[in-house]
Amino acid sequence: HEPPAEAALELPVVAAEGVEPVVAERVPRSWPIYLWWLLCKTLEWLFGLASVVGCLAVLSAVPLVQFVSLGYLLEASARVARSGKLRHGFIDMQKFARIGSLVFGTWIMLLPLRYLSTLAQDAYLVDPTGTSARLWRVGQLICTALMLGHILLAWYSGGKLRHFFWPFLAPFQLGAKLVFGKIIGPVVRPLVVGISPRLAEDLYIERPLSAWFPPAILWAGLVRGKMYRRTRDSVWDFVASLQLPQYFWLGLRGFVGALTWLFIPAILLMGGTTLPNGGLAVISGWLGAFLLGIVVIYLPFAQTHMAVQNRFVEIFNLGEVRRQFARAPLAWWLALTLTLLFAIPLYLLTIEATQRELTYLINLLFVAFIYPARLVLGWAMGRSLHHKKPRYFLVSWMARFAVIPVVLGYLIILWASQYTSWFGPFSLLVQHAFMVPVPFVGV
């Protein structure tokens, strides 16, 4: 049952990117406009995903703040586990897309100023007291003031990429408004209605200038008044909606729980290489490897279970974890395999100390590997949560035996990392698959 054309145009009103109320976004009903809308939404979602990875990489490199990154990954895993759907692990893609557009758009706008600064500097070096140097300097100051005003206007309008490039897009948008507006629109609309009534509904929608034209958005804010307070409240609401304190608290608990599980086995394994040669070193090394192998099997799922229940004590509830494994053994084996497999290549990046200039770039690789692993862990736990009965006895034991070579391979590479990593045996305590996803800076 499809709604009539009149009902399709009666849409709710929400706050615009700036300050003026605008009509809420509607799903187009005609195929050409719907495909264009779907393409734009897909690109926005992909840009949001890239922004999430970038933000998590930056946060992971900042001491203490890096717990926000771990908390986001744990929350993503928990949401997938609760719903059983991978798409629920991609949290706040639109909000992160807005953060990414603010950063990327600002960076693009500053490139001309950097080039202009280089020209002004060259003119000054050639003739410091000449007219050319003074003119370049004055031109640089004027362009800087204009560009800063342009950037602030784009921020105030909502921070989307189109707000940064509005001088180039405005002629096309104004032309479309002229064609589909009140001047030429009534003449052309009957022809479009004859071709497709749905296409006419999608094309002939009145949008005020204050909904998309940054100067009009600014003017509407000035007319309404209290612009500073409205802007301040909007920014605060946006930042609060990201739930950073909740992610920090969840990440901190996940880190402490992982460190509690890993500390004794890692210390024993380190003793196998740091203690003097003898029976004590052999016993310490083998005992540490055995205990660490058991921890590696349960810890990823224990962290996810803790995030699902949102209680720190649940990270030590191995009984429940084992019962959940029995309800989806193959899914858990696959999730554990992918988690450990995705963690192995990242140890190659710890062979040499990373230069500070490259830290954030390499952090992207770490987050890009760990994020999908966390989603798969949530998917595996979601399958066990939605199955009430254990699987067949033979299937469970096949999965248990299949875990052994996977864990052994991971332990061998982890043991070798203390000889290849630039921070030596301490690499056994910095396991990015279970703790903060970047081991270069901070904990």
Sine and cosine of phi, psi and omega as CSV:
sin_phi,cos_phi,sin_psi,cos_psi,sin_omega,cos_omega
0.00,0.00,0.86,-0.51,-0.05,-1.00
-0.98,-0.22,0.65,-0.76,0.00,-1.00
-0.94,0.35,0.49,-0.87,0.05,-1.00
-0.92,0.40,0.25,-0.97,-0.06,-1.00
-0.89,0.46,-0.60,0.80,-0.03,-1.00
-0.91,0.41,-0.64,0.77,-0.02,-1.00
-0.94,0.35,-0.50,0.87,-0.01,-1.00
-0.92,0.40,-0.45,0.90,-0.03,-1.00
-1.00,0.00,-0.20,0.98,0.01,-1.00
-1.00,0.01,1.00,0.00,-0.12,-0.99
-0.94,-0.34,0.43,-0.90,0.03,-1.00
-0.93,0.36,0.31,-0.95,-0.02,-1.00
-0.94,-0.33,0.74,-0.68,0.03,-1.00
-0.76,-0.65,0.12,-0.99,0.01,-1.00
-0.96,0.29,0.69,-0.72,0.01,-1.00
-0.97,0.22,0.00,-1.00,0.03,-1.00
-0.91,0.42,-0.53,0.85,0.03,-1.00
-1.00,-0.07,-0.97,-0.24,-0.04,-1.00
-0.74,-0.68,-0.22,0.98,-0.10,-0.99
-1.00,-0.04,0.70,-0.71,0.05,-1.00
-0.90,0.43,0.63,-0.78,0.04,-1.00
-0.71,-0.71,0.20,-0.98,0.02,-1.00
-0.95,0.31,0.71,-0.71,-0.01,-1.00
-0.90,0.44,0.41,-0.91,-0.04,-1.00
-0.93,0.38,0.71,-0.70,0.02,-1.00
-0.91,-0.42,0.45,-0.89,0.06,-1.00
-0.99,0.13,0.85,-0.53,-0.01,-1.00
-0.87,0.48,0.48,-0.88,-0.04,-1.00
-0.97,-0.25,-0.30,0.95,0.02,-1.00
-1.00,-0.06,0.56,-0.83,-0.09,-1.00
-0.89,0.46,-0.70,0.71,-0.01,-1.00
-0.87,0.49,-0.72,0.69,-0.02,-1.00
-0.95,0.32,-0.57,0.82,0.01,-1.00
-0.91,0.42,-0.66,0.75,0.02,-1.00
-0.90,0.43,-0.64,0.77,0.05,-1.00
-0.91,0.41,-0.67,0.74,0.04,-1.00
-0.89,0.46,-0.67,0.74,0.00,-1.00
-0.91,0.41,-0.63,0.77,0.05,-1.00
-0.89,0.46,-0.70,0.71,0.01,-1.00
-0.89,0.45,-0.67,0.74,0.01,-1.00
-0.91,0.42,-0.62,0.78,0.02,-1.00
-0.91,0.41,-0.70,0.72,0.03,-1.00
-0.90,0.44,-0.62,0.78,0.04,-1.00
-0.90,0.44,-0.66,0.75,0.00,-1.00
-0.91,0.41,-0.68,0.73,0.02,-1.00
-0.91,0.42,-0.63,0.78,0.06,-1.00
-0.91,0.41,-0.61,0.80,0.08,-1.00
-0.90,0.43,-0.64,0.77,0.04,-1.00
-0.89,0.45,-0.70,0.72,0.06,-1.00
-0.89,0.46,-0.60,0.80,0.03,-1.00
-0.93,0.37,-0.60,0.80,0.06,-1.00
-0.87,0.49,-0.74,0.67,0.00,-1.00
-0.88,0.48,-0.67,0.74,0.02,-1.00
-0.90,0.43,-0.69,0.72,0.00,-1.00
-0.90,0.43,-0.68,0.73,0.01,-1.00
-0.91,0.42,-0.59,0.81,0.03,-1.00
-0.91,0.42,-0.66,0.75,0.02,-1.00
-0.92,0.38,-0.72,0.70,-0.01,-1.00
-0.90,0.43,-0.55,0.84,-0.04,-1.00
-0.92,0.38,-0.38,0.92,-0.04,-1.00
-1.00,0.00,-0.03,1.00,-0.02,-1.00
-0.97,-0.25,0.87,-0.50,0.00,-1.00
-0.81,0.59,0.61,-0.79,-0.04,-1.00
0.94,0.34,-0.76,0.64,0.03,-1.00
-0.89,0.45,-0.39,0.92,-0.03,-1.00
-0.89,0.46,-0.32,0.95,0.06,-1.00
-0.92,0.39,-0.41,0.91,0.09,-1.00
-0.89,0.45,-0.65,0.76,0.02,-1.00
-0.89,0.45,-0.73,0.68,0.03,-1.00
-0.90,0.45,-0.64,0.77,0.02,-1.00
-0.90,0.44,-0.63,0.78,0.04,-1.00
-0.88,0.47,-0.69,0.72,-0.01,-1.00
-0.90,0.43,-0.65,0.76,0.04,-1.00
-0.92,0.39,-0.64,0.77,0.03,-1.00
-0.92,0.40,-0.63,0.78,0.06,-1.00
-0.88,0.48,-0.69,0.72,0.04,-1.00
-0.89,0.45,-0.65,0.76,-0.01,-1.00
-0.92,0.40,-0.64,0.77,0.00,-1.00
-0.92,0.39,-0.61,0.79,0.08,-1.00
-0.90,0.43,-0.65,0.76,0.00,-1.00
-0.90,0.43,-0.66,0.75,-0.03,-1.00
-0.92,0.38,-0.65,0.76,-0.08,-1.00
-1.00,-0.07,-0.43,0.90,-0.07,-1.00
0.98,0.19,0.16,0.99,-0.04,-1.00
-0.85,-0.53,0.76,-0.64,-0.06,-1.00
-0.90,0.44,-0.52,0.85,-0.09,-1.00
-0.90,0.43,-0.38,0.92,0.01,-1.00
-0.97,0.25,-0.15,0.99,0.06,-1.00
-0.99,0.12,-0.15,0.99,0.04,-1.00
-0.99,-0.10,1.00,-0.03,-0.19,-0.98
-1.00,0.00,0.75,-0.66,0.14,-0.99
0.82,0.57,0.74,0.67,0.01,-1.00
-0.89,0.46,-0.65,0.76,-0.02,-1.00
-0.92,0.40,-0.61,0.79,0.01,-1.00
-0.93,0.37,-0.67,0.75,0.03,-1.00
-0.94,0.33,-0.49,0.87,0.12,-0.99
-0.89,0.46,-0.60,0.80,0.05,-1.00
-0.92,0.39,-0.64,0.77,0.06,-1.00
-0.89,0.45,-0.69,0.73,0.01,-1.00
-0.89,0.45,-0.64,0.77,0.02,-1.00
-0.92,0.38,-0.58,0.82,0.07,-1.00
-0.89,0.46,-0.72,0.70,-0.03,-1.00
-0.94,0.35,-0.76,0.65,-0.07,-1.00
-0.92,0.39,-0.69,0.73,0.01,-1.00
-0.89,0.45,-0.66,0.75,0.04,-1.00
-0.90,0.44,-0.67,0.75,0.00,-1.00
-0.89,0.45,-0.66,0.75,0.02,-1.00
-0.90,0.44,-0.67,0.75,-0.02,-1.00
-0.92,0.40,-0.44,0.90,-0.02,-1.00
-0.99,0.12,-0.23,0.97,-0.01,-1.00
-0.88,0.47,-0.72,0.70,0.05,-1.00
-0.86,0.51,-0.59,0.81,0.02,-1.00
-0.92,0.40,-0.60,0.80,0.05,-1.00
-0.90,0.43,-0.67,0.75,0.03,-1.00
-0.91,0.41,-0.66,0.75,0.02,-1.00
-0.91,0.41,-0.60,0.80,0.05,-1.00
-0.90,0.44,-0.60,0.80,0.05,-1.00
-0.90,0.43,-0.67,0.74,0.02,-1.00
-0.91,0.42,-0.66,0.75,0.02,-1.00
-0.91,0.42,-0.62,0.78,0.03,-1.00
-0.92,0.40,-0.64,0.77,0.04,-1.00
-0.90,0.44,-0.66,0.75,0.03,-1.00
-0.90,0.44,-0.60,0.80,0.02,-1.00
-0.93,0.38,-0.62,0.78,0.01,-1.00
-0.93,0.37,-0.57,0.82,0.00,-1.00
-0.95,0.32,-0.73,0.68,-0.03,-1.00
-0.54,-0.84,1.00,-0.01,-0.09,-1.00
-0.86,0.52,-0.53,0.85,-0.07,-1.00
-0.97,-0.23,0.10,0.99,-0.07,-1.00
-0.98,0.19,0.24,-0.97,0.01,-1.00
-0.91,0.41,-0.62,0.78,-0.02,-1.00
-0.87,0.50,-0.68,0.74,0.00,-1.00
-0.90,0.43,-0.65,0.76,0.00,-1.00
-0.92,0.38,-0.65,0.76,0.01,-1.00
-0.91,0.42,-0.66,0.75,0.04,-1.00
-0.89,0.45,-0.62,0.79,0.01,-1.00
-0.91,0.41,-0.70,0.71,0.02,-1.00
-0.90,0.44,-0.69,0.73,0.03,-1.00
-0.88,0.48,-0.61,0.79,0.03,-1.00
-0.90,0.43,-0.67,0.74,0.00,-1.00
-0.91,0.42,-0.67,0.75,0.00,-1.00
-0.91,0.42,-0.73,0.68,0.00,-1.00
-0.90,0.44,-0.58,0.82,0.03,-1.00
-0.90,0.43,-0.70,0.71,0.02,-1.00
-0.89,0.46,-0.70,0.71,0.00,-1.00
-0.91,0.42,-0.66,0.75,-0.03,-1.00
-0.93,0.37,-0.64,0.77,0.05,-1.00
-0.89,0.46,-0.64,0.77,0.08,-1.00
-0.89,0.45,-0.64,0.77,0.03,-1.00
-0.90,0.44,-0.67,0.74,0.01,-1.00
-0.91,0.42,-0.69,0.72,0.02,-1.00
-0.90,0.44,-0.60,0.80,0.05,-1.00
-0.91,0.42,-0.66,0.75,0.03,-1.00
-0.91,0.43,-0.65,0.76,0.07,-1.00
-0.87,0.49,-0.72,0.69,-0.04,-1.00
-0.91,0.42,-0.55,0.83,-0.04,-1.00
-0.96,0.27,-0.24,0.97,0.02,-1.00
0.69,-0.73,-0.31,0.95,0.11,-0.99
0.99,0.17,0.20,0.98,0.10,-1.00
-0.97,0.25,0.32,-0.95,-0.06,-1.00
-0.88,0.48,-0.57,0.82,-0.01,-1.00
-0.91,0.41,-0.41,0.91,0.03,-1.00
-0.96,0.28,-0.44,0.90,0.07,-1.00
-0.98,0.19,-0.49,0.87,-0.06,-1.00
-0.95,-0.32,0.41,0.91,-0.07,-1.00
-0.88,0.47,-0.52,0.86,0.04,-1.00
-0.88,0.47,-0.49,0.87,0.01,-1.00
-1.00,0.10,-0.50,0.86,-0.04,-1.00
-1.00,0.03,-0.37,0.93,-0.09,-1.00
-0.85,0.53,-0.68,0.73,0.01,-1.00
-0.86,0.52,-0.65,0.76,0.01,-1.00
-0.93,0.36,-0.65,0.76,0.00,-1.00
-0.93,0.38,-0.65,0.76,0.04,-1.00
-0.92,0.38,-0.58,0.81,0.06,-1.00
-0.90,0.43,-0.66,0.75,0.05,-1.00
-0.91,0.42,-0.62,0.78,0.02,-1.00
-0.91,0.40,-0.55,0.83,0.02,-1.00
-0.94,0.34,-0.67,0.74,-0.04,-1.00
-0.94,0.35,-0.66,0.75,-0.07,-1.00
-0.98,-0.21,0.18,0.98,-0.02,-1.00
-1.00,-0.03,-0.41,-0.91,-0.12,-0.99
-0.99,0.12,-0.19,0.98,-0.06,-1.00
-1.00,0.05,-0.88,0.48,-0.03,-1.00
-1.00,-0.09,-0.38,0.93,-0.07,-1.00
-0.81,0.59,-0.76,0.65,-0.02,-1.00
-0.87,0.50,-0.42,0.91,0.01,-1.00
-0.98,0.19,-0.65,0.76,-0.09,-1.00
-1.00,0.08,-0.45,0.89,-0.13,-0.99
-0.86,0.51,-0.66,0.75,0.03,-1.00
-0.84,0.54,-0.59,0.81,0.03,-1.00
-0.91,0.41,-0.67,0.74,0.01,-1.00
-0.92,0.38,-0.63,0.78,0.03,-1.00
-0.89,0.46,-0.61,0.79,0.04,-1.00
-0.90,0.43,-0.54,0.84,0.03,-1.00
-0.97,0.23,-0.76,0.65,-0.04,-1.00
-0.35,-0.94,0.92,-0.38,0.04,-1.00
-0.88,0.48,-0.59,0.81,0.01,-1.00
-0.92,0.40,-0.62,0.79,0.05,-1.00
-0.89,0.45,-0.62,0.78,0.04,-1.00
-0.91,0.43,-0.63,0.77,0.03,-1.00
-0.88,0.47,-0.63,0.78,-0.04,-1.00
-0.97,0.25,-0.52,0.85,-0.05,-1.00
-0.99,0.13,-0.63,0.78,-0.12,-0.99
-0.99,-0.12,0.95,0.32,0.08,-1.00
-0.86,-0.52,0.86,-0.50,-0.03,-1.00
-0.96,0.28,0.83,-0.56,0.09,-1.00
-0.83,-0.55,0.84,-0.54,0.01,-1.00
-0.91,0.41,0.40,-0.92,0.02,-1.00
-0.85,0.52,-0.54,0.84,-0.03,-1.00
-0.94,0.33,-0.01,1.00,0.04,-1.00
-1.00,-0.04,-0.30,0.95,-0.09,-1.00
-0.52,-0.86,-0.25,0.97,-0.07,-1.00
-0.99,-0.16,0.94,-0.33,-0.11,-0.99
-0.79,0.61,-0.72,0.70,0.05,-1.00
-0.86,0.51,-0.60,0.80,0.03,-1.00
-0.94,0.35,-0.57,0.82,0.06,-1.00
-0.90,0.45,-0.68,0.73,0.03,-1.00
-0.90,0.44,-0.67,0.74,0.00,-1.00
-0.91,0.42,-0.64,0.77,0.04,-1.00
-0.89,0.46,-0.60,0.80,0.04,-1.00
-0.92,0.40,-0.62,0.78,0.03,-1.00
-0.92,0.39,-0.61,0.79,-0.01,-1.00
-0.93,0.38,-0.66,0.75,-0.02,-1.00
-0.95,0.32,-0.46,0.89,0.00,-1.00
0.99,0.16,0.09,-1.00,0.00,-1.00
0.80,0.60,0.66,0.75,-0.11,-0.99
-0.92,0.40,-0.65,0.76,-0.01,-1.00
-0.90,0.44,-0.70,0.72,-0.04,-1.00
-0.92,0.40,-0.66,0.76,0.02,-1.00
-0.90,0.43,-0.67,0.74,0.01,-1.00
-0.91,0.42,-0.69,0.72,0.02,-1.00
-0.87,0.50,-0.71,0.71,-0.01,-1.00
-0.91,0.41,-0.61,0.79,0.01,-1.00
-0.91,0.41,-0.68,0.73,0.01,-1.00
-0.90,0.43,-0.68,0.73,0.01,-1.00
-0.89,0.45,-0.68,0.73,0.01,-1.00
-0.89,0.45,-0.61,0.79,0.00,-1.00
-0.91,0.40,-0.72,0.69,-0.01,-1.00
-0.91,0.42,-0.66,0.75,0.00,-1.00
-0.90,0.43,-0.54,0.84,-0.02,-1.00
-0.94,0.35,-0.29,0.96,0.04,-1.00
-0.96,0.28,-0.29,0.96,0.09,-1.00
0.86,0.50,0.68,0.73,-0.01,-1.00
-0.90,0.43,-0.66,0.76,0.04,-1.00
-0.87,0.49,-0.62,0.79,0.03,-1.00
-0.90,0.43,-0.67,0.75,0.04,-1.00
-0.90,0.44,-0.63,0.78,0.01,-1.00
-0.89,0.46,-0.72,0.70,-0.04,-1.00
-0.92,0.40,-0.65,0.76,0.03,-1.00
-0.92,0.40,-0.67,0.74,0.02,-1.00
-0.91,0.42,-0.62,0.79,0.02,-1.00
-0.90,0.44,-0.69,0.72,0.03,-1.00
-0.91,0.42,-0.64,0.77,0.04,-1.00
-0.90,0.43,-0.60,0.80,0.02,-1.00
-0.93,0.36,-0.72,0.69,-0.01,-1.00
-0.89,0.46,-0.67,0.74,0.03,-1.00
-0.90,0.44,-0.68,0.74,0.03,-1.00
-0.91,0.42,-0.67,0.74,0.02,-1.00
-0.90,0.44,-0.60,0.80,0.03,-1.00
-0.89,0.46,-0.68,0.73,0.01,-1.00
-0.94,0.33,-0.59,0.80,-0.13,-0.99
-1.00,0.04,-0.34,0.94,-0.21,-0.98
-0.88,0.48,-0.83,0.56,-0.07,-1.00
-0.90,0.43,-0.75,0.66,0.04,-1.00
-0.87,0.49,-0.63,0.78,-0.01,-1.00
-0.93,0.37,-0.63,0.78,0.03,-1.00
-0.90,0.44,-0.68,0.74,0.03,-1.00
-0.90,0.43,-0.65,0.76,0.02,-1.00
-0.92,0.39,-0.60,0.80,0.08,-1.00
-0.90,0.43,-0.58,0.82,0.02,-1.00
-0.89,0.45,-0.46,0.89,0.03,-1.00
-0.91,0.42,-0.37,0.93,0.00,-1.00
-0.93,-0.36,-0.39,0.92,-0.05,-1.00
-0.99,-0.10,-0.45,0.89,0.02,-1.00
-0.95,0.30,0.43,-0.90,0.07,-1.00
-0.85,0.53,0.51,-0.86,-0.01,-1.00
-0.84,0.54,0.72,-0.70,-0.02,-1.00
0.34,-0.94,-0.06,-1.00,-0.03,-1.00
-0.90,0.44,-0.56,0.83,-0.02,-1.00
-0.90,0.44,-0.65,0.76,0.01,-1.00
-0.91,0.42,-0.65,0.76,0.01,-1.00
-0.90,0.43,-0.72,0.69,0.00,-1.00
-0.89,0.45,-0.69,0.72,0.00,-1.00
-0.88,0.48,-0.71,0.70,-0.03,-1.00
-0.90,0.43,-0.74,0.67,-0.03,-1.00
-0.93,0.37,-0.64,0.77,0.04,-1.00
-0.90,0.43,-0.66,0.75,0.04,-1.00
-0.89,0.45,-0.65,0.76,0.02,-1.00
-0.91,0.42,-0.65,0.76,0.00,-1.00
-0.90,0.43,-0.74,0.67,-0.01,-1.00
-0.92,0.40,-0.63,0.78,0.00,-1.00
-0.91,0.41,-0.59,0.81,0.06,-1.00
-0.87,0.49,-0.66,0.75,0.04,-1.00
-0.91,0.42,-0.67,0.74,-0.01,-1.00
-0.90,0.44,-0.66,0.75,-0.03,-1.00
-0.88,0.47,-0.55,0.83,0.00,-1.00
-0.92,0.39,-0.65,0.76,-0.15,-0.99
-0.99,-0.15,-0.49,0.87,-0.18,-0.98
-0.87,0.50,-0.72,0.70,-0.01,-1.00
-0.84,0.55,-0.66,0.75,-0.02,-1.00
-0.97,0.23,-0.52,0.86,0.06,-1.00
-0.91,0.41,-0.63,0.78,0.07,-1.00
-0.89,0.45,-0.71,0.71,0.01,-1.00
-0.90,0.44,-0.64,0.77,0.03,-1.00
-0.89,0.45,-0.64,0.77,0.06,-1.00
-0.88,0.47,-0.67,0.75,0.00,-1.00
-0.93,0.38,-0.59,0.81,0.01,-1.00
-0.91,0.41,-0.70,0.71,-0.01,-1.00
-0.99,0.12,-0.31,0.95,-0.01,-1.00
0.85,0.53,0.64,0.77,0.07,-1.00
-0.69,-0.72,0.79,-0.62,-0.10,-1.00
-0.88,0.47,-0.61,0.79,-0.07,-1.00
-0.90,0.44,-0.37,0.93,-0.04,-1.00
-0.94,0.35,-0.26,0.97,0.03,-1.00
-0.95,0.33,-0.25,0.97,0.04,-1.00
-0.96,-0.27,0.13,0.99,-0.04,-1.00
-1.00,0.04,0.97,0.25,-0.05,-1.00
-0.94,0.34,-0.45,0.89,0.03,-1.00
-0.87,0.49,-0.73,0.69,0.03,-1.00
-0.92,0.39,-0.62,0.78,0.03,-1.00
-0.88,0.47,-0.67,0.74,0.01,-1.00
-0.92,0.40,-0.62,0.79,0.04,-1.00
-0.92,0.40,-0.61,0.79,0.05,-1.00
-0.93,0.38,-0.59,0.81,0.06,-1.00
-0.87,0.50,-0.65,0.76,-0.03,-1.00
-0.91,0.42,-0.39,0.92,-0.02,-1.00
-1.00,0.04,-0.26,0.97,0.04,-1.00
-0.46,-0.89,0.90,0.44,-0.12,-0.99
-0.91,0.41,-0.65,0.76,-0.03,-1.00
-0.93,0.37,-0.65,0.76,0.04,-1.00
-0.90,0.44,-0.63,0.78,0.02,-1.00
-0.93,0.36,-0.62,0.78,0.06,-1.00
-0.89,0.46,-0.69,0.72,0.02,-1.00
-0.89,0.45,-0.68,0.73,-0.01,-1.00
-0.91,0.42,-0.69,0.73,0.02,-1.00
-0.90,0.43,-0.66,0.75,0.02,-1.00
-0.88,0.48,-0.73,0.68,0.00,-1.00
-0.92,0.40,-0.62,0.78,0.01,-1.00
-0.87,0.48,-0.75,0.66,0.00,-1.00
-0.95,0.33,-0.58,0.82,0.01,-1.00
-0.92,0.40,-0.66,0.75,0.01,-1.00
-0.94,0.34,-0.38,0.92,-0.01,-1.00
-0.99,0.14,-0.43,0.90,-0.10,-0.99
-0.90,0.44,-0.75,0.67,-0.02,-1.00
-0.87,0.49,-0.43,0.90,-0.06,-1.00
-0.95,0.32,-0.35,0.94,0.06,-1.00
-0.93,0.37,-0.39,0.92,0.05,-1.00
-0.91,0.41,-0.47,0.88,-0.02,-1.00
-0.98,0.19,-0.08,1.00,0.03,-1.00
-0.98,-0.20,0.16,0.99,-0.03,-1.00
-0.91,0.41,-0.63,0.78,0.02,-1.00
-0.84,-0.53,0.46,-0.89,0.07,-1.00
-0.90,0.44,0.76,-0.65,-0.06,-1.00
-0.99,0.15,0.72,-0.69,0.08,-1.00
-0.92,0.40,0.55,-0.83,-0.07,-1.00
-0.86,0.52,-0.55,0.84,-0.02,-1.00
-0.92,0.38,-0.42,0.91,-0.05,-1.00
-0.98,-0.19,-0.06,1.00,-0.11,-0.99
-0.85,0.52,-0.76,0.65,-0.07,-1.00
-0.92,0.38,-0.53,0.85,0.03,-1.00
-0.92,0.39,-0.68,0.73,0.01,-1.00
-0.95,0.32,-0.52,0.85,0.05,-1.00
-0.85,0.53,-0.53,0.85,0.03,-1.00
-0.86,0.51,-0.64,0.77,0.01,-1.00
-0.91,0.41,-0.64,0.77,0.00,-1.00
-0.88,0.47,-0.76,0.64,-0.03,-1.00
-0.92,0.40,-0.62,0.79,-0.01,-1.00
-0.90,0.44,-0.47,0.88,0.06,-1.00
-0.99,0.10,-0.63,0.78,-0.12,-0.99
-0.98,0.21,-0.57,0.82,-0.04,-1.00
-0.84,0.54,-0.81,0.58,0.01,-1.00
-0.89,0.46,-0.52,0.85,0.04,-1.00
-0.89,0.46,-0.66,0.75,0.03,-1.00
-0.91,0.42,-0.59,0.80,0.03,-1.00
-0.91,0.41,-0.64,0.77,0.01,-1.00
-0.92,0.38,-0.60,0.80,0.08,-1.00
-0.87,0.49,-0.68,0.74,0.05,-1.00
-0.90,0.43,-0.62,0.78,0.03,-1.00
-0.89,0.46,-0.69,0.72,0.00,-1.00
-0.89,0.45,-0.68,0.73,0.02,-1.00
-0.93,0.37,-0.56,0.83,0.05,-1.00
-0.88,0.48,-0.61,0.80,0.04,-1.00
-0.91,0.42,-0.64,0.77,0.02,-1.00
-0.94,0.34,-0.56,0.83,0.01,-1.00
-0.94,0.34,-0.45,0.89,-0.02,-1.00
-1.00,-0.10,0.03,1.00,0.12,-0.99
-0.92,-0.38,0.83,-0.56,-0.08,-1.00
-1.00,0.03,-0.38,0.92,-0.06,-1.00
-0.92,-0.39,0.54,-0.84,0.06,-1.00
-0.91,0.42,0.44,-0.90,0.07,-1.00
-0.96,0.28,0.00,-1.00,-0.01,-1.00
-0.88,0.47,0.55,-0.84,-0.04,-1.00
-0.84,0.55,-0.68,0.73,-0.03,-1.00
-0.91,0.41,-0.64,0.77,0.01,-1.00
-0.90,0.43,-0.66,0.75,0.00,-1.00
-0.89,0.46,-0.69,0.73,-0.02,-1.00
-0.96,0.28,-0.50,0.86,0.11,-0.99
-0.89,0.46,-0.67,0.75,0.02,-1.00
-0.91,0.41,-0.61,0.79,0.02,-1.00
-0.90,0.44,-0.70,0.71,0.01,-1.00
-0.93,0.36,-0.55,0.84,0.01,-1.00
-0.94,0.35,-0.38,0.93,0.03,-1.00
-0.94,0.34,-0.50,0.87,-0.14,-0.99
-0.86,0.52,-0.80,0.60,0.00,-1.00
-0.90,0.45,-0.54,0.84,0.02,-1.00
-0.90,0.43,-0.73,0.68,-0.01,-1.00
-0.93,0.37,-0.63,0.77,0.03,-1.00
-0.88,0.47,-0.68,0.73,0.05,-1.00
-0.88,0.48,-0.65,0.76,0.02,-1.00
-0.92,0.40,-0.65,0.76,0.00,-1.00
-0.91,0.42,-0.61,0.79,0.02,-1.00
-0.89,0.45,-0.72,0.70,0.01,-1.00
-0.92,0.39,-0.63,0.78,0.03,-1.00
-0.90,0.43,-0.66,0.75,0.03,-1.00
-0.90,0.43,-0.64,0.77,0.01,-1.00
-0.94,0.35,-0.42,0.91,-0.05,-1.00
-0.90,0.43,-0.43,0.90,0.01,-1.00
-0.94,0.33,-0.25,0.97,0.08,-1.00
-0.99,-0.13,-0.35,0.94,-0.03,-1.00
-0.97,-0.25,-0.43,0.90,-0.05,-1.00
-0.96,0.29,0.54,-0.84,-0.05,-1.00
-0.95,0.31,-0.30,0.95,0.08,-1.00
-0.96,-0.26,0.33,0.94,0.25,-0.97
0.89,0.45,-0.59,-0.81,-0.07,-1.00
-0.85,0.52,-0.37,0.93,0.00,-1.00
-0.92,0.40,-0.21,0.98,0.06,-1.00
-0.88,0.47,-0.39,0.92,0.02,-1.00
-0.93,0.38,-0.38,0.93,0.03,-1.00
-1.00,-0.05,-0.22,0.98,-0.04,-1.00
-0.95,-0.31,0.97,0.25,-0.03,-1.00
-0.97,-0.23,0.98,-0.19,-0.14,-0.99
-0.93,0.37,-0.26,0.97,0.03,-1.00
-0.94,0.34,-0.39,0.92,-0.07,-1.00
-0.86,-0.50,-0.29,0.96,-0.08,-1.00
-0.90,-0.44,-0.46,-0.89,0.02,-1.00
-0.87,0.49,0.64,-0.77,-0.20,-0.98
-0.96,0.27,0.02,1.00,0.00,-1.00
-0.75,-0.66,0.86,-0.51,-0.07,-1.00
-1.00,-0.09,0.12,0.99,-0.16,-0.99
-0.99,0.16,-0.64,0.77,-0.10,-0.99
-0.84,-0.55,0.64,-0.77,0.08,-1.00
0.97,0.23,-0.56,-0.83,-0.08,-1.00
-0.97,0.23,0.00,0.00,0.00,0.00
